[in-house]
Amino acid sequence: METDGPGTTVGVNVALSGTLKDQNDVSVFGMVEGEVISDRSVIIGQTAQVKGPVRGELVTVAGTVRG
């Protein structure tokens, strides 16, 4: 599997339920109910709401995380 792709972005108007996992960077600006996992960095933007655990090599939180 390729590990140098663009990563995953969850937009401000997006709501996801389940596990979000990527080998590359993950940015969340919307709502995720479930795990957010990255082998690299995870950015939880100011508008984001995450209900679940967040794991990454580097995690930056500006929004809300409950997990």
N, C-alpha and C positions, 0 to 999 in steps of 0.2 A: 504494500500500500504506500502511495506517495505521501511524504511528510512535509513537503515544501509548498503546499497549496496555500490559498488565501485565508483559510480558517472559516469560522462561522460567526455570523452576526444575526442576532435576534432583534428585529426592528421595534421601535417604540409602540407600534400598533399590532404587535404579534403576541399571542398567548399560546404557550406550549405546555403540554402535560406529558411527563415521562422523563427519561434520561437523555440529556444532551451531552454527547461525548465527541471530542475531536482530538486528533493528535496535534493539531495546530492551535493557534490562538482562538479564544472564544470571547465575543463581546455581547453583552446582554443589555438591551435598552428597553425591552418589553417585560412580559411576565412569564416566568417559568415555574411550574409546579412539579418539582422533581429534582434530580441530581444534575449539576453542571460540572463536567469533568474535562480537563485539558492536560495534555502532556507538557504544554507550554504555559502561556499566560491566560488568565481569566480577568476580564474587566466587567464589573457590574456598574453600569452607568447610573447617573443621578435619577433617571426616570424608571429604572428597573425595580422589579419586585421578584424575589426568588424565595420560594417556599421549599427548601430542601438543602442538602449539603453542597458546598462548593469546594472543588479541589483543583489545584493547578500548581505548577512550579512557582508562579508568581500570581497572587490574587490581589486585585485592587477593587475596593468597594466604595462607591459613592452613593449607591441606592440602598435598598432594603433587602436584607437577607435574614430569613428565619429558618434555621436548619442547623 
